[in-house]
């Protein structure tokens, strides 16, 4: 037991002999074990108090809301979750790196000279800096927290569906939320033996070590430094269900070394050259619904109008870029992620990019859409019934699924989650030219 506790970094271990079936030593001491003189489990839990000396830890102050009053008063309200701060101290807005001096520490009972861990206060700064709800004020110097977009974390999976490697979730820490992806599951922890088992998935109630990438750098402390700025939840972006609770271990330093280079010839310059805006047109629907046929016809129409286009077809990208991926939920999520990133680059080049991809899961499509700004992404549902698709069966997939040789077939063995609020709905039956006309008008904004 002690060896397992040491491996898990648990400093205080108590042993209580119990019988769950008989209730011995669960809520009260039992006469069946007169040799044991310790407390019951309930008594021990009731008397336990967490030992955490937050006062000696680095100063951390998550901003809960902005306070504005008469005149030029602008304050930042929240609770000091660790450390302390005094008037005249230099602090940094961890997200932006901007520094300022604490001018006032305001409370309902008057101003303070110093605020310590656990106190709810409003801080004012000596000059105006860009601070919003969810930002973190921290001490400067060696104790400052560096924003990062990749973290190692311990995760307790709570979702009914397994963790999908590569799928985008919403990471919530305090009053901050940011899209995040579990990029790697390093191992699953056997909580009984303490042994680590290699795996790609976490099922409900599993505990594991993972690597997480966020869509933008955020300041996160190791959980051992601060429970408030080191703990987080993962939320399903479609259902809003909490699917995991996590403890940050450390930032992965390689993200600090990646600095995007800004080029003089940007998207606006390419728009002026090409004469039109870049856009991603995401066609989703069942296999055989007509996505590729509609994309092909629309590209011919736009090409004749002088619009620069390209098609990222699901089968085509699987012959090269994504040939290492299968059809499990996690591989499908990674397939969508890669295609979305390529589409983003091609849109930046000024192209109108058609993506013809089954992309069966709403959460994956939402993650793809989140990469783009307003007007840059058009989600199009090619709504064709599974009966019509199976009757067409241009690639023989439905016949294979019916014979049992294709268990992961979307619409047969795997679910297809239709868009709830697509930008455009096309029906893959009837006159294809009518669909192309509607799609062309939507793209050109006419």
Helices and strands as residue ranges (DSSP letters): H 2-7, G 31-33, H 41-47, G 54-56, E 60-68, E 74-82, E 84-86, E 90-93, E 99-107, E 110-112, E 114-116, E 120-125, E 136-139, G 141-143, E 147-157, E 168-173, E 176-189, E 196-197, E 207-219, H 227-230, E 231-235, E 242-251, G 253-257, H 267-274, E 279-284, H 291-304, E 309-313, H 314-317, H 329-348, E 352-356, H 362-369, E 377-382, H 386-392, H 397-403, E 424-426, H 432-444
